[in-house]
């Protein structure tokens, strides 16, 4: 009986870890719908010290990059973020900086498009976005004046 209970607890704990996800996101479209913010874009990968959108069109090992859409509740706050890379763990982490009081209505999100994407660091639990950090770089890894 104890083995079954321990197995169930472990399964629930493992499922909770698998559901949460953190990643960089290149936002190409921001819309306001029903008091919520809807963002559209693609996940970003790191390669050789440069930020780039995941896409391997040149090789046979093509990795298709799907455009993704997330709905962000009005209660989720937006922060300026700072990204760091741990060389030992080979993990990317982001730290919250100053809050952006106007949220997605801020000037940084004014002209978002496929030609001028904005990089965000998102934390999700399932389909729900729980944290949003605005990264200093604006589109294709180019620094943005702030």
N, CA and C atoms as a LAMMPS dump frame, in Angstrom:
ITEM: TIMESTEP
0
ITEM: NUMBER OF ATOMS
438
ITEM: BOX BOUNDS ff ff ff
-5.0000000000000000e+02 5.0000000000000000e+02
-5.0000000000000000e+02 5.0000000000000000e+02
-5.0000000000000000e+02 5.0000000000000000e+02
ITEM: ATOMS id mol type element x y z
1 1 1 N 0.814 -1.193 0
2 1 2 C 0 0 0
3 1 3 C 0.866 1.269 0
4 2 1 N 1.929 1.263 0.803
5 2 2 C 2.82 2.424 0.846
6 2 3 C 3.491 2.656 -0.497
7 3 1 N 3.83 1.569 -1.166
8 3 2 C 4.477 1.678 -2.475
9 3 3 C 3.55 2.343 -3.481
10 4 1 N 2.275 2.004 -3.436
11 4 2 C 1.302 2.599 -4.352
12 4 3 C 1.154 4.092 -4.076
13 5 1 N 1.039 4.446 -2.809
14 5 2 C 0.889 5.856 -2.444
15 5 3 C 2.138 6.64 -2.838
16 6 1 N 3.315 6.095 -2.562
17 6 2 C 4.568 6.766 -2.932
18 6 3 C 4.654 6.928 -4.445
19 7 1 N 4.229 5.916 -5.182
20 7 2 C 4.241 5.997 -6.648
21 7 3 C 3.307 7.077 -7.157
22 8 1 N 2.12 7.186 -6.545
23 8 2 C 1.16 8.221 -6.943
24 8 3 C 1.693 9.619 -6.648
25 9 1 N 2.288 9.805 -5.488
26 9 2 C 2.864 11.107 -5.125
27 9 3 C 3.974 11.477 -6.102
28 10 1 N 4.831 10.541 -6.421
29 10 2 C 5.915 10.788 -7.37
30 10 3 C 5.369 11.131 -8.753
31 11 1 N 4.33 10.438 -9.194
32 11 2 C 3.733 10.707 -10.505
33 11 3 C 3.138 12.11 -10.561
34 12 1 N 2.426 12.509 -9.516
35 12 2 C 1.827 13.847 -9.473
36 12 3 C 2.92 14.912 -9.456
37 13 1 N 3.963 14.701 -8.66
38 13 2 C 5.076 15.648 -8.591
39 13 3 C 5.765 15.767 -9.943
40 14 1 N 6.007 14.647 -10.608
41 14 2 C 6.672 14.66 -11.925
42 14 3 C 5.821 15.367 -12.954
43 15 1 N 4.515 15.173 -12.91
44 15 2 C 3.613 15.826 -13.851
45 15 3 C 3.66 17.336 -13.66
46 16 1 N 3.725 17.785 -12.416
47 16 2 C 3.809 19.218 -12.127
48 16 3 C 5.065 19.831 -12.693
49 17 1 N 6.18 19.113 -12.634
50 17 2 C 7.429 19.624 -13.19
51 17 3 C 7.386 19.674 -14.709
52 18 1 N 6.727 18.702 -15.323
53 18 2 C 6.688 18.623 -16.78
54 18 3 C 5.795 19.704 -17.38
55 19 1 N 4.82 20.198 -16.627
56 19 2 C 3.865 21.159 -17.145
57 19 3 C 4.464 22.563 -17.22
58 20 1 N 5.303 22.953 -16.268
59 20 2 C 5.9 24.292 -16.266
60 20 3 C 7.016 24.366 -17.305
61 21 1 N 7.083 25.497 -17.998
62 21 2 C 8.08 25.666 -19.045
63 21 3 C 8.533 27.123 -19.057
64 22 1 N 9.824 27.344 -19.311
65 22 2 C 10.386 28.688 -19.437
66 22 3 C 11.158 28.75 -20.741
67 23 1 N 10.959 29.832 -21.502
68 23 2 C 11.63 29.943 -22.789
69 23 3 C 11.616 31.377 -23.291
70 24 1 N 12.51 31.65 -24.241
71 24 2 C 12.518 32.935 -24.929
72 24 3 C 11.507 32.87 -26.066
73 25 1 N 10.857 33.979 -26.301
74 25 2 C 9.781 34.029 -27.288
75 25 3 C 9.918 35.295 -28.12
76 26 1 N 9.979 35.15 -29.434
77 26 2 C 10.066 36.278 -30.35
78 26 3 C 8.644 36.675 -30.738
79 27 1 N 8.149 37.755 -30.156
80 27 2 C 6.763 38.186 -30.339
81 27 3 C 6.632 39.013 -31.611
82 28 1 N 5.712 38.583 -32.489
83 28 2 C 5.511 39.277 -33.76
84 28 3 C 4.165 39.987 -33.847
85 29 1 N 3.273 39.704 -32.875
86 29 2 C 1.946 40.322 -32.906
87 29 3 C 1.391 40.381 -31.483
88 30 1 N 0.818 41.534 -31.126
89 30 2 C 0.179 41.706 -29.824
90 30 3 C -1.2 42.3 -30.047
91 31 1 N -2.214 41.638 -29.491
92 31 2 C -3.589 42.108 -29.602
93 31 3 C -4.232 42.116 -28.216
94 32 1 N -5.18 43.003 -28.015
95 32 2 C -5.961 43.046 -26.782
96 32 3 C -7.354 42.508 -27.104
97 33 1 N -7.766 41.452 -26.381
98 33 2 C -9.096 40.867 -26.592
99 33 3 C -9.733 40.557 -25.248
100 34 1 N -10.924 41.041 -25.036
101 34 2 C -11.701 40.75 -23.828
102 34 3 C -10.91 40.993 -22.548
103 35 1 N -10.157 42.069 -22.487
104 35 2 C -9.387 42.398 -21.296
105 35 3 C -8.126 41.571 -21.12
106 36 1 N -7.795 40.743 -22.08
107 36 2 C -6.581 39.919 -22.016
108 36 3 C -5.685 40.276 -23.187
109 37 1 N -4.407 39.937 -23.058
110 37 2 C -3.442 40.19 -24.122
111 37 3 C -3.157 38.892 -24.844
112 38 1 N -3.201 38.924 -26.16
113 38 2 C -2.906 37.747 -26.984
114 38 3 C -1.621 38.044 -27.754
115 39 1 N -0.595 37.203 -27.531
116 39 2 C 0.672 37.395 -28.238
117 39 3 C 0.896 36.226 -29.19
118 40 1 N 1.5 36.527 -30.32
119 40 2 C 1.817 35.523 -31.333
120 40 3 C 3.292 35.643 -31.674
121 41 1 N 3.963 34.508 -31.878
122 41 2 C 5.383 34.524 -32.225
123 41 3 C 5.963 33.127 -32.244
124 42 1 N 7.285 33.042 -32.068
125 42 2 C 8 31.766 -32.13
126 42 3 C 8.992 31.659 -30.988
127 43 1 N 9.256 30.41 -30.566
128 43 2 C 10.278 30.181 -29.541
129 43 3 C 11.645 30.488 -30.124
130 44 1 N 12.573 30.892 -29.265
131 44 2 C 13.934 31.234 -29.689
132 44 3 C 14.902 30.217 -29.102
133 45 1 N 15.921 29.849 -29.892
134 45 2 C 16.976 28.941 -29.432
135 45 3 C 18.292 29.702 -29.388
136 46 1 N 19.24 29.172 -28.615
137 46 2 C 20.573 29.751 -28.559
138 46 3 C 21.514 28.89 -29.381
139 47 1 N 22.43 29.526 -30.085
140 47 2 C 23.418 28.776 -30.837
141 47 3 C 24.696 29.579 -30.973
142 48 1 N 25.786 29.047 -30.491
143 48 2 C 27.1 29.653 -30.627
144 48 3 C 27.132 31.097 -30.136
145 49 1 N 26.469 31.351 -29.008
146 49 2 C 26.513 32.672 -28.402
147 49 3 C 25.608 33.7 -29.025
148 50 1 N 24.849 33.323 -30.039
149 50 2 C 23.932 34.26 -30.677
150 50 3 C 22.503 33.784 -30.478
151 51 1 N 21.586 34.722 -30.417
152 51 2 C 20.175 34.375 -30.32
153 51 3 C 19.632 34.24 -31.729
154 52 1 N 18.907 33.165 -31.976
155 52 2 C 18.293 32.992 -33.291
156 52 3 C 17.017 32.184 -33.153
157 53 1 N 16.101 32.407 -34.059
158 53 2 C 14.862 31.644 -34.066
159 53 3 C 15.181 30.239 -34.546
160 54 1 N 14.629 29.239 -33.878
161 54 2 C 14.893 27.852 -34.263
162 54 3 C 14.427 27.612 -35.692
163 55 1 N 15.34 27.242 -36.554
164 55 2 C 14.98 26.921 -37.927
165 55 3 C 16.185 26.275 -38.612
166 56 1 N 16.008 25.071 -39.086
167 56 2 C 17.096 24.361 -39.752
168 56 3 C 16.698 24.046 -41.191
169 57 1 N 16.341 25.061 -41.955
170 57 2 C 15.904 24.852 -43.334
171 57 3 C 17.017 24.307 -44.225
172 58 1 N 18.265 24.562 -43.891
173 58 2 C 19.367 24.203 -44.769
174 58 3 C 19.74 22.724 -44.689
175 59 1 N 19.366 22.039 -43.629
176 59 2 C 19.735 20.635 -43.452
177 59 3 C 18.54 19.72 -43.666
178 60 1 N 18.839 18.417 -43.804
179 60 2 C 17.764 17.438 -43.911
180 60 3 C 17.049 17.27 -42.582
181 61 1 N 17.746 17.56 -41.485
182 61 2 C 17.162 17.447 -40.154
183 61 3 C 16.327 18.688 -39.861
184 62 1 N 15.328 18.942 -40.686
185 62 2 C 14.531 20.154 -40.536
186 62 3 C 13.735 20.119 -39.24
187 63 1 N 13.796 21.208 -38.547
188 63 2 C 13.012 21.375 -37.335
189 63 3 C 12.016 22.488 -37.616
190 64 1 N 10.764 22.12 -37.797
191 64 2 C 9.758 23.099 -38.168
192 64 3 C 9.446 24.016 -36.989
193 65 1 N 9.441 25.288 -37.267
194 65 2 C 9.147 26.274 -36.235
195 65 3 C 7.699 26.703 -36.408
196 66 1 N 6.886 26.357 -35.433
197 66 2 C 5.472 26.709 -35.502
198 66 3 C 5.25 28.056 -34.833
199 67 1 N 4.38 28.826 -35.434
200 67 2 C 3.972 30.064 -34.8
201 67 3 C 3.03 29.694 -33.663
202 68 1 N 3.246 30.299 -32.504
203 68 2 C 2.465 29.967 -31.33
204 68 3 C 1.712 31.197 -30.851
205 69 1 N 0.579 30.959 -30.198
206 69 2 C -0.217 32.048 -29.653
207 69 3 C -0.5 31.765 -28.185
208 70 1 N -0.313 32.776 -27.347
209 70 2 C -0.595 32.662 -25.915
210 70 3 C -1.529 33.791 -25.499
211 71 1 N -2.476 33.467 -24.634
212 71 2 C -3.367 34.463 -24.056
213 71 3 C -2.866 34.75 -22.644
214 72 1 N -2.645 36.019 -22.356
215 72 2 C -2.09 36.42 -21.069
216 72 3 C -3.148 37.201 -20.29
217 73 1 N -3.462 36.729 -19.111
218 73 2 C -4.453 37.363 -18.255
219 73 3 C -3.969 38.75 -17.834
220 74 1 N -4.898 39.646 -17.613
221 74 2 C -4.559 41.025 -17.229
222 74 3 C -3.827 41.089 -15.889
223 75 1 N -3.973 40.072 -15.049
224 75 2 C -3.316 40.082 -13.734
225 75 3 C -1.82 39.769 -13.806
226 76 1 N -1.355 39.255 -14.943
227 76 2 C 0.072 38.929 -15.104
228 76 3 C 0.837 40.215 -15.374
229 77 1 N 1.82 40.493 -14.53
230 77 2 C 2.609 41.719 -14.668
231 77 3 C 3.781 41.49 -15.618
232 78 1 N 4.176 42.572 -16.297
233 78 2 C 5.305 42.541 -17.228
234 78 3 C 6.479 43.258 -16.565
235 79 1 N 7.663 42.636 -16.637
236 79 2 C 8.862 43.204 -16.042
237 79 3 C 9.95 43.34 -17.098
238 80 1 N 10.854 44.294 -16.889
239 80 2 C 12.083 44.307 -17.676
240 80 3 C 12.886 43.13 -17.159
241 81 1 N 13.536 42.413 -18.045
242 81 2 C 14.257 41.228 -17.618
243 81 3 C 15.719 41.246 -17.999
244 82 1 N 16.483 40.445 -17.282
245 82 2 C 17.895 40.26 -17.587
246 82 3 C 18.115 38.765 -17.716
247 83 1 N 18.738 38.369 -18.807
248 83 2 C 18.945 36.947 -19.068
249 83 3 C 20.371 36.554 -18.692
250 84 1 N 20.513 35.328 -18.202
251 84 2 C 21.851 34.821 -17.898
252 84 3 C 21.921 33.358 -18.318
253 85 1 N 23.135 32.913 -18.607
254 85 2 C 23.354 31.539 -19.054
255 85 3 C 24.339 30.88 -18.106
256 86 1 N 23.941 29.771 -17.511
257 86 2 C 24.797 29.012 -16.609
258 86 3 C 25.563 27.991 -17.446
259 87 1 N 26.858 28.164 -17.598
260 87 2 C 27.666 27.288 -18.445
261 87 3 C 27.753 25.873 -17.91
262 88 1 N 27.741 25.712 -16.587
263 88 2 C 27.835 24.373 -15.998
264 88 3 C 26.566 23.569 -16.251
265 89 1 N 25.402 24.168 -15.969
266 89 2 C 24.126 23.476 -16.159
267 89 3 C 23.615 23.59 -17.587
268 90 1 N 24.198 24.511 -18.361
269 90 2 C 23.756 24.816 -19.719
270 90 3 C 22.269 25.18 -19.737
271 91 1 N 21.906 26.059 -18.785
272 91 2 C 20.524 26.509 -18.682
273 91 3 C 20.449 28.02 -18.76
274 92 1 N 19.363 28.486 -19.341
275 92 2 C 19.087 29.899 -19.472
276 92 3 C 18.128 30.283 -18.352
277 93 1 N 18.406 31.38 -17.678
278 93 2 C 17.48 31.88 -16.661
279 93 3 C 17.285 33.37 -16.861
280 94 1 N 16.176 33.862 -16.377
281 94 2 C 15.891 35.288 -16.466
282 94 3 C 15.559 35.807 -15.08
283 95 1 N 15.966 37.032 -14.826
284 95 2 C 15.685 37.684 -13.554
285 95 3 C 14.8 38.892 -13.821
286 96 1 N 13.845 39.104 -12.937
287 96 2 C 12.948 40.252 -13.079
288 96 3 C 13.669 41.524 -12.671
289 97 1 N 13.485 42.55 -13.473
290 97 2 C 14.007 43.873 -13.154
291 97 3 C 12.857 44.762 -12.708
292 98 1 N 12.864 45.984 -13.167
293 98 2 C 11.798 46.925 -12.826
294 98 3 C 10.49 46.52 -13.499
295 99 1 N 9.369 46.705 -12.814
296 99 2 C 8.082 46.402 -13.45
297 99 3 C 7.759 47.433 -14.532
298 100 1 N 7.097 46.999 -15.565
299 100 2 C 6.607 47.9 -16.609
300 100 3 C 5.151 48.178 -16.241
301 101 1 N 4.919 49.343 -15.65
302 101 2 C 3.61 49.671 -15.068
303 101 3 C 2.474 49.624 -16.085
304 102 1 N 2.736 50.01 -17.324
305 102 2 C 1.681 50.04 -18.341
306 102 3 C 1.52 48.706 -19.055
307 103 1 N 2.298 47.704 -18.669
308 103 2 C 2.176 46.362 -19.255
309 103 3 C 2.413 46.361 -20.75
310 104 1 N 1.534 45.689 -21.489
311 104 2 C 1.689 45.578 -22.936
312 104 3 C 1.284 46.852 -23.675
313 105 1 N 0.854 47.885 -22.964
314 105 2 C 0.539 49.172 -23.583
315 105 3 C 1.773 50.074 -23.616
316 106 1 N 2.899 49.584 -23.103
317 106 2 C 4.14 50.348 -23.054
318 106 3 C 4.674 50.609 -24.46
319 107 1 N 5.487 51.66 -24.597
320 107 2 C 6.099 52.036 -25.883
321 107 3 C 6.926 50.898 -26.492
322 108 1 N 7.505 50.039 -25.665
323 108 2 C 8.339 48.937 -26.174
324 108 3 C 7.544 47.973 -27.046
325 109 1 N 6.223 47.932 -26.86
326 109 2 C 5.374 46.999 -27.609
327 109 3 C 4.572 47.686 -28.705
328 110 1 N 4.826 48.98 -28.91
329 110 2 C 4.018 49.782 -29.827
330 110 3 C 4.078 49.298 -31.28
331 111 1 N 5.266 49.072 -31.801
332 111 2 C 5.422 48.747 -33.227
333 111 3 C 5.818 47.293 -33.46
334 112 1 N 5.293 46.366 -32.684
335 112 2 C 5.647 44.955 -32.834
336 112 3 C 5.091 44.413 -34.15
337 113 1 N 5.958 43.746 -34.905
338 113 2 C 5.554 43.12 -36.17
339 113 3 C 6.558 42.023 -36.5
340 114 1 N 6.331 41.315 -37.599
341 114 2 C 7.264 40.278 -38.027
342 114 3 C 8.62 40.89 -38.369
343 115 1 N 8.617 42.137 -38.856
344 115 2 C 9.862 42.823 -39.193
345 115 3 C 10.541 43.398 -37.949
346 116 1 N 9.765 43.702 -36.911
347 116 2 C 10.288 44.278 -35.67
348 116 3 C 9.77 43.486 -34.462
349 117 1 N 10.207 42.226 -34.322
350 117 2 C 9.723 41.431 -33.178
351 117 3 C 10.34 41.9 -31.867
352 118 1 N 9.683 41.593 -30.771
353 118 2 C 10.169 41.905 -29.435
354 118 3 C 10.395 40.589 -28.707
355 119 1 N 11.571 40.454 -28.076
356 119 2 C 11.9 39.228 -27.366
357 119 3 C 11.395 39.264 -25.928
358 120 1 N 10.671 38.229 -25.547
359 120 2 C 10.151 38.078 -24.2
360 120 3 C 10.663 36.776 -23.619
361 121 1 N 10.767 36.709 -22.314
362 121 2 C 11.065 35.461 -21.62
363 121 3 C 9.777 35.096 -20.897
364 122 1 N 9.17 33.981 -21.285
365 122 2 C 7.882 33.566 -20.732
366 122 3 C 8.03 32.371 -19.812
367 123 1 N 7.229 32.34 -18.774
368 123 2 C 7.07 31.164 -17.931
369 123 3 C 5.62 30.742 -18.073
370 124 1 N 5.412 29.48 -18.432
371 124 2 C 4.055 28.978 -18.62
372 124 3 C 3.807 27.768 -17.729
373 125 1 N 2.564 27.576 -17.39
374 125 2 C 2.103 26.365 -16.723
375 125 3 C 0.939 25.863 -17.553
376 126 1 N 1.205 24.825 -18.351
377 126 2 C 0.208 24.378 -19.32
378 126 3 C 0.094 25.439 -20.405
379 127 1 N -1.118 25.925 -20.648
380 127 2 C -1.341 26.985 -21.635
381 127 3 C -1.397 28.362 -20.998
382 128 1 N -1.205 28.436 -19.68
383 128 2 C -1.322 29.693 -18.949
384 128 3 C 0.049 30.339 -18.753
385 129 1 N 0.19 31.597 -19.176
386 129 2 C 1.427 32.354 -18.967
387 129 3 C 1.396 32.937 -17.56
388 130 1 N 2.457 32.688 -16.78
389 130 2 C 2.498 33.153 -15.399
390 130 3 C 3.489 34.293 -15.176
391 131 1 N 4.533 34.391 -16.024
392 131 2 C 5.527 35.461 -15.902
393 131 3 C 5.913 35.954 -17.294
394 132 1 N 6.127 37.263 -17.41
395 132 2 C 6.561 37.866 -18.669
396 132 3 C 7.69 38.842 -18.369
397 133 1 N 8.851 38.624 -19.012
398 133 2 C 9.993 39.528 -18.882
399 133 3 C 10.339 40.06 -20.261
400 134 1 N 10.436 41.375 -20.388
401 134 2 C 10.867 42.012 -21.632
402 134 3 C 12.384 41.986 -21.67
403 135 1 N 12.948 41.374 -22.69
404 135 2 C 14.402 41.299 -22.824
405 135 3 C 14.918 42.567 -23.49
406 136 1 N 16.165 42.927 -23.22
407 136 2 C 16.747 44.154 -23.762
408 136 3 C 16.887 44.1 -25.263
409 137 1 N 17.221 42.941 -25.824
410 137 2 C 17.365 42.818 -27.261
411 137 3 C 16.021 42.935 -27.927
412 138 1 N 15.987 43.51 -29.099
413 138 2 C 14.747 43.651 -29.838
414 138 3 C 14.907 42.986 -31.183
415 139 1 N 14.272 41.846 -31.371
416 139 2 C 14.305 41.15 -32.647
417 139 3 C 15.679 40.692 -33.057
418 140 1 N 15.817 39.519 -33.512
419 140 2 C 17.022 38.943 -34.095
420 140 3 C 18.29 39.239 -33.305
421 141 1 N 18.168 39.396 -32.008
422 141 2 C 19.324 39.577 -31.147
423 141 3 C 19.977 40.948 -31.193
424 142 1 N 19.395 41.89 -31.914
425 142 2 C 19.983 43.225 -31.992
426 142 3 C 19.612 44.004 -30.739
427 143 1 N 20.564 44.707 -30.127
428 143 2 C 20.247 45.465 -28.923
429 143 3 C 19.274 46.601 -29.195
430 144 1 N 18.439 46.858 -28.232
431 144 2 C 17.458 47.927 -28.332
432 144 3 C 17.852 49.041 -27.375
433 145 1 N 17.688 50.271 -27.789
434 145 2 C 17.985 51.401 -26.915
435 145 3 C 16.893 51.515 -25.873
436 146 1 N 17.298 51.528 -24.593
437 146 2 C 16.31 51.693 -23.518
438 146 3 C 16.806 52.714 -22.548
